[in-house]
């Protein structure tokens, strides 16, 4: 069986299937004329800048405790609030009006 290995040049090796990866690496290193320690280029995205910088910035950001918030209304109550304002808000904004429904055209 033939095995194509791309190092500095393209090499064709005849293997039987019994060889280990270490043996194949040693054979390619002898063909190249250098003892290649096995470091290879990893495929993937390029990382720009330092990843340590991201953690540094996160560590410098002050931790703020979450505040308690009033529970939002859901379902029918939320729908009702959309179309029927609370009477206290209406009295401050404008004179009393009739309540309007979701299909009101006025």
Secondary structure, DSSP 8 states (H G I E B T S, - for coil): -EEEEESSSEEEEE--S---HHHHHHHHHHHHTS---S-----S----S-HHHHHHHHHHS-------------THHHHHHHHS--HHHHHHHSS------TT---
